[in-house]
Amino acid sequence: MKVNGTHYRSLWWDDDKAALQIIDQRWLPHEFRIQQVDTLQDFADAIVEMRVRGAPLIGATAAYGMALAAKIDPSNAHLDTAWEFLDKTRPTAINLRWALNRCRAHLLPLPEADRPAAALKLAHEISDEDVGINHSIGQNGLEIIRKIAAGKKDGEPVRILTHCNAGWIATVDWGTATSPMYQAHDAGIPIHVWVDETRPRNQGALTSWELGSHGIPHTYITDNAGGHLMQHGLVDMVIVGTDRTTRRGDVCNKIGTYLKALAAKANNVPFYVALPSPTIDWTVDDGVAEIPIEERQEREVTHIQGLTDDGKIGVVQVTPVGTPGGNPAFDVTPNHLVTGLITERGVCEASAEGLAALFPDLSGIAKSA
Ligand SMILES: CSC[C@@H](O)[C@@H](O)C(=O)COP(=O)(O)O
């Protein structure tokens, strides 16, 4: 998508420098900084510190990490070491392991001499595929928005609530939850987006930055406002992303998603999840029992970063000094709270049957694996 009129992906390969370039998201929405990633430690730091974040983008970044590993030393032993090193960076988003497994499975059967070039080619492919998947999710989600718009008076916007940032910078391009929004806006359907701030990291500010750059009307709201807005009939639908969706359609996403799903159910607001197929964990059924939830540093809760009055990025402490902070980064929304999963192949019920019907090729392989 565009930043100040120039099209960017959230990561890209620079042929001249023979290196990966990323947007360092720690400084957004206030500063747009590009960073080169040169070493395996850089890759791990970029993921852990959330310079890159969002499940699909973490996966694509890890694929370039494996390409670097293959360039340094293409032996089986080194690829295994790199797999383990990158796999432990963040535990919840399954796209990380999906990408690492795909790279390893592709490379190990090849002669060592062929592995560096093959690994880089595969990383490019994974990135390009992500863009295609997200565009298709947008097309499928657009039809849902179009139907809701058809029931509105001329010019009245479809009011969509979203949580976290499942936008283009959380993917390689388009975003998942935001892709239907971009495509509805571009199709001339009026929309207005309620953007949850998403404490503690305030990814809602990233979503606001994205939507604002694309000219989409939106309002940044506190995490606690959604239920009230739904009670008063001010939300037509919710669309969120996912970090891992189980075979039966339980959805693990940014902390606070579950509360929004409960409020949506209580108020008859449709609750949709934009789901790229690499985010499905076919090995897991019960999301609450089986998905590891990342526990992040308490400093993310006790402190907050923003733009100070002198125009500089600064950090302030919110709590009394010494107050302990708890920081579970994700929660699980059980499938019965989800109206539908918007995938690249169409929209399905959040159930084992719904997912298997859309992805018979993938669900079958996982069961026999
Ligand atoms: C298309 S991104 C989907 C999810 O990864 C997104 O909603 C989310 O929870 C991101 O969490 P983050 O901790 O910012 O990486």
PDBQT file of the ligand as one rigid body, heavy atoms in Angstrom, charges set to zero:
ROOT
HETATM    1  C1  LIG A 401      -2.792 -10.057   9.592  1.00  0.00    +0.000 C 
HETATM    2  S1  LIG A 401      -2.145 -10.001  11.149  1.00  0.00    +0.000 SA
HETATM    3  C2  LIG A 401      -3.165 -10.994  12.210  1.00  0.00    +0.000 C 
HETATM    4  C3  LIG A 401      -2.646 -11.014  13.588  1.00  0.00    +0.000 C 
HETATM    5  O1  LIG A 401      -1.293 -11.335  13.568  1.00  0.00    +0.000 OA
HETATM    6  C4  LIG A 401      -2.880  -9.663  14.299  1.00  0.00    +0.000 C 
HETATM    7  O2  LIG A 401      -4.254  -9.476  14.466  1.00  0.00    +0.000 OA
HETATM    8  C5  LIG A 401      -2.172  -9.669  15.622  1.00  0.00    +0.000 C 
HETATM    9  O3  LIG A 401      -2.701 -10.125  16.613  1.00  0.00    +0.000 OA
HETATM   10  C6  LIG A 401      -0.777  -9.173  15.635  1.00  0.00    +0.000 C 
HETATM   11  O4  LIG A 401      -0.171  -9.274  16.897  1.00  0.00    +0.000 OA
HETATM   12  P1  LIG A 401       1.280  -8.653  17.103  1.00  0.00    +0.000 P 
HETATM   13  O5  LIG A 401       1.598  -8.969  18.531  1.00  0.00    +0.000 OA
HETATM   14  O6  LIG A 401       1.180  -7.192  16.829  1.00  0.00    +0.000 OA
HETATM   15  O7  LIG A 401       2.225  -9.368  16.156  1.00  0.00    +0.000 OA
ENDROOT
TORSDOF 0
